[in-house]
């Protein structure tokens, strides 16, 4: 009996030692790399002096949601969470109290992560400075203000399960797929949504509206996708926010600064290889060229306001002022991002790989709705470009939306 008691005490001691074991520096570094890839800081930081403390408002078509506190604060953060509770949140979208998260938290993508990677993220978050911050409750319209509704949403649209490698593809391609489909959750912005806010799976990576901007196609569409980009072009864009084809817009700039510019060269290259291999999805719309008179008016506005930086032939100064011919963002079926840039101006994001800045002035106060529509149609349909026509009414709507 005494021997059994001694064995029990020894086993208990070893179990307690394991429970108290600190994650290795390697695991924490892996968790940080995954958190960077997932751009967690962008959504979970409202106050730059309190990173990951949550409280940032995320606007959706159904109302506003406030991101939770991810710091190890015991009262308002995740300091008291167990590994299993954290795992359940990322894998299944289930909060500590059993309620369901709204899919603004991209658990439909995070479910593709393996358990070790989820716990590595948890280990990294545990090293952060704890900040006390209790975000406001969600401000969603009825009936979505009742989280129980998410059980039905999950039944219809959520498919839990880790990323399944394609044995016919290279390890690099599979690594890229694991990141793109999982923690990087690229499709969350770059895939159109149905009326319930779920991804239209048949149009994966076909572009989507996000906070009044249009996240462009990432598939191999000829005009508005990545067909003309090489894997090297994609990697350069992710690491610096620009390449010889385009510059990152307002929302993507935040992703570049907080996420993709921090990812290892190997992982960025893997993401680029995976994206470059995506097939073209839904056919691009057939475009009717603008009437000659409208093109003439648009060219007049272009020469008055744009030619100094973008040149007469639209070539611009690559990596400083983006070129317009063949520009995929410019030729998106949805002109929202182009209109926002013309109305509000733009600032080229700076990164360690591309520290030189560039800017474009706002034209909301300088050009009428008609002039902006004309110049937009001109640049979207010149130099071999082709894109659907923009009306002054669309410009007026975009002007009011800001």
N, C-alpha and C positions, 0 to 999 in steps of 0.2 A: 504493500500500500504506500509506504514511504517512497519507494522508487517511482511509482506512478505519479505521485505528487511532485517529485523533483522534475520528472520529464515534462509534466504539464506546465510547471513554472518556467522551465527553460524554453519551451515552445512559445509560451505567452510572451516571454521577454524578446525572443527573436521576432515575433509578429509585431510587437510594439516598435521594435527597432526599425522594421521595414516600413511601418506606417509613418514613422517620423523621418524617414530617409529623405534627404533633400535631392531634388532633381540635379543631374549633372549639368555642368556648364554647356556641354554639347547639346543636351536636350533643350535647355533654355534658349540657346542660340538658334536652334531649329524652330522653336516656337516663335521667336521674334521674326525670323525670316518668313514664316507662314503668316504671321499677323501683318507684316508689311505687304506681303503679296495680296492679302485679303483687304487691304486698305482700311483696316479697322479704325485707325485713328481719325480718318476723315469723318465718319459717321458718329463716332463716340466722343468727339471733342467739340464742345460748344465754346469753352473758354480756353484759349491757347495756353494759359498759365496752369491749367488743370487737365493735362492730356488724359484721355480715356475715361474722364469722369462723367461722360454722357450729358444728356440734356439738350442735344442739338435737335432742332425740329426738322423732320423729314416730311415734306409735303407729298401727298399722294392724291390721286383723283377722288379719293373717298374722305379726305381730311388729313389732319396732321398727326404724326407720331413722333414721340420724343425718345431718343436713344437712351438705353440704360447705362448705368455706371459700371465700368469693367475693372475699376481699380480694386485692390484688396481691402477697401474699407469694409469693416465687419457689419455696419448697420445699413449702409446704402449701396454698397458695392457687392462684390462676390467673394469677400474674405471668408465668409462662413460656409461657402458652398463646398460640397464634396466633389471629388473628381467625377463621380457618377452623375451628379446633378448637372455638372458642366457638360459632360458627354451627352446627356439626354437633351440638353438645350440645343446643342449644335447638330446632333444627329437627327432629332425628331421635332425640334421646335417647341419643346415643352418646358415651361418655366419651372422654377423651384417649387412653386405652390401648386403645380399641376395644370395651370392655365396654359392656353396655346398662344404662342407669339404670332404677330402679324407678319406676313411674308416680306415686309420691308426689311426685316431681318432675314438675310438670304439663306435660311436653313434648307430650302429645297436644293441649294448648291452644296452647302456645308455637309449635308448628309453623305456626300460622296467621299469624304475624308476618312482615312483609316483611323482606328482608335488611337494609335500611338501619336499621330499628328495632332489630333484633337487635344490630347493630354499634354503635348508639348506646348501648344498655344496656352493652355491653362497654366503650365509651369512658368511661362514667360510673363503672363499677366500678373502672377503672384509676386513678381519682383518689382512691379511698378510702385510708385509713391501712392499711398492711399489718400483719396480725397473724399470728404463727406459731401455728397450731392445727391439729392433725391429728385429725379426729373419729374416734370408734370405728367399727369395721365394723358393717354391718347385722346385726341379730339376728332373722333370719327362720327360720321353720320349713322343714324339708326338704319339697320339693326347691327351694323358692324361695331358699334360701341359695346356690344356684348361679345366677349371673347369666345363664348361657347360656340358662336357661329363658325369659328375657325375649324371646328371638328368636321363640319360639312365641307368646308373648303379643302381641307386636307384629304378627305375621302375622295373628292373629285379630281384634285390636281397634284397632290403630293405623292411622290414615288421614292420612298426611302431606299437607300442602298449605296454601297461604295462604288466608285468608278471601276468599271470592268475593262482591263487592258485588252487591246486588239493585238493578238499574237502575230498578225500579218504585218504589223507596223513596227517601226524601230523603237528602242527604249526611249530615245529622245522625243519622238512623237507621242508616246504614251505618257511621258512625264508632262509634256505640254498639255495633253488632254486632261490629265489629272488636275492640273492647276487651273486651266481655263474653265473646265466644267465644274470644278470644285471651289477651292478657297478663293480664287480670283474672281469668281462669279461674273465673268464678262457678259454672259447672256442676260443678266438681270437688267442691264441698261440697253443692250444691243439686240434685244428680241422684242417684237411687238407683243402687247398684252391683249387679252380678251376683256369682255365687259366686267369680269370678276377679278381682274388684276393678275391673272395667271398667264404664264408664257404661252404663246401660240407655238406649240412644239413643231408644227409643220413649217414654221417660218423662222426657225432658230437662227440667230445672228443676222436677221434681216433688217435690223435697225429698229429703234423705238423712241418714243417721246419721253423725255425726262426733264421735269421742271421747266417746261417751255422751250427746251432745246431738243434737237434730234440727234440721238446717238447713231452714227451711220452704220451701214451694213459692214459686217466683217467677213462675209462670204466672198466668193469669187465673181460677183457681179461685175460686168465689164466697165460700166460707167461709174457707178456709185459704190462699188465694193473694192476688194483688194486685188483684183485680177492683175492690175498693172504694177502692183507692189511686189518686191522680192521679200524673202524672209529677212534679209539684211535691212531692208527699208523698214519693215515692221519692228525689228529689234531696235533700230536707231530711234524710231518714233517713241517707243515705250521708254527708252532710257533717257532721251533728251527732250521729248515733247515736240520734236520737229524732224523733218527729213526733207528730201528734195521734192516731195510731192505735196506736203501739207504741214500745218501746225496744229497743235492741240487747242481746242476751244476752251471756253471758261470751265466747264465741268470736268472735262478730261484733263485739264491742266492740274487740277487738284489731285486727280488720281496719279498723274505722273510724279508730282512733287512728293506726295505722301506714300506712294506705293511703288510704281513700276521703275522709277529711277533708283530705287534701293534694292531691287531684286538682283540676285547674282547673275553674272553673264550667262552661265549655263542655263539657268531657269528662264531668262528672257529669251534666249535662243530657242529653247524648247517650246515656249509659248508661240513664238513666231513661226516655227516649223508647223505646229498644229494648226494655227490660224490660216497659214498659207495653203494648207491642204484641204480646207473646207470647200465643198463644191458650191457652185452657184445655186441659189435657192429660187424663190419666186421670180419669174421674168420681170425685168425692168419695164416700166410703162412705155408704150409707144408715144413718141413726142411729136407734136405739131409745132414747127418753128414759129416764133413770134412774127406778126405782120412786119413788113419792111419799115413802115413808119414808126412802129414802136421800137424796133432795133435802132433806128436812126436817133430817136429821142434818148434811148438808153446809152448809145455811144457818146452822145453829146454830154450827158451827165457824167459818164465815165471819164471823158477827157477833162472835164472841169474838176472832178474830185478825186479820181483814183490813179490817173496815169503817172503822177510823180513818183509813186512807190511801186506800182504794179506794171509799169511800162506799157507802151502802146500795144504790144503783142501779148500782154498778160503774163510775161515771164517772171516779173517781179525780181526778187533777189533771194534765191532759195536759202532757206534756214534763217532768213531775216524777214523778208516779206514773201509770203507764200505764193507760188505760181498759181495761176488760175486755169490754164489749159490742162484738161485731164484731171482736174481736182475732184476727187471722189466726194468729199464733203459738200462741195458746191453743187454737184449734180444729184444729190439725194432727192428722191421723189418729194419728200417733205422739206420745204425751204426754211423751217423754223430757225435753225442755227444760223443760216446765212442772213436772215432778216435781223436776228439779234445782234450779230456782229456789226452790220451796217447801222442799225439804230443806236447801239450802245458803245460801239468801238471795241477794241480788243487790245490785250497786252500779251506779248509773247512770253511764255513761261521761261524762267531761267533755271537751269540745273547745272551741277558741276560739269557735265559734258557739253553744255551749251550755255555759257554764262552771259553772252551778249543779249541785250534786250532789244525788242522792237515793239512798236505800238501803232495803233490805227485810231484816229479820232472818231468820235460819235457823230452821226449825221442826222439824228432824230430832229434836231432843231434847225438843221440847214437845208434839208430836202423834204419836199411834200410826199404824201403817200404815193402819188402818181409817179414822181421822179424816182422814188426808191423802188417801186415796182418795175419801172422801165430799166433802171440800171441793173437790177437783179436779173431780169430776163435777158438783158444783154450779156452779162458775164456767164450766165448759165447756159447760153446758147451760141457762144462765139468760140473760135479757135478749135472747133471740133467737139465742143461740149454740147450736151443735149439734156434738157430737163423740163418738166412741166411748167407751164406759165404761172406766174404769180400775179395776183390782182391787187389793185389799191385797197380793196376791202380786207384782204389778208394782211396787208401792211398795217392798216388801221387797227385790226384786231391785235396784232403783235405789239403795236405801240401801246395799247391800253393794258396789255397783259403784264407789263413790267411793273 
